[in-house]
Amino acid sequence: MQSLSQYKGKFVVLEWTNPGCPFVQKHYDTANMPATQKAAEAKGAVWLTVSSTARDQGDYRQPSELSAWLKEKGAVPTAVLMDDDGKIGQAYGARTTPHMYIINPQGKLVYVGAIDSKPTARKDDVKSATNYVSTALDEAMAGKPVTKASSEPYGCSIKY
């Protein structure tokens, strides 16, 4: 069982995911999400991938299936959290997959929103998008104010 308190003193990135969502597929099929994970972790951040899809939904993935899909896509989250009852997602107000959050070492949310500036499922858009998560994490880790601390999340609705 994972708990945010065990990562106290670290930057933590929360990523809501659902492999059945075309917006999530965009970021995994292009390797954008795994690259963003690897870069964050290389800087010392913790990356938690969260599945809040309810068990009775058609696109729910068992933990082993979700882990296998993530591995196949080259993902390297610190941990995968199964939030079948939706308590974590609802506590954070997560609405879409992907929906991204960055928490600083003091436990304060420093970024909430989309992974990037192109709210489409088109894979070609990744190349020309601004990666809000990478930018916010870089700024926060450098002790600077986060220029864009929030954005409108986009993607598939979370099926609580």
ABEGO torsion letter per residue (X at the ends): XBBAAAABGBBBBBBBBBAABAAAAAAAAAGAAAAAAAAAAAAGBBBBBBBABBAABAABBBAAAAAAAAAAAGBBBABBBBBAAGAAAAAAGBABOBBBBBBBAAGBBABBEBABABBBABAAAAAABBBAAAAAAAAAAAGBBBABABBBBBEBBBBX
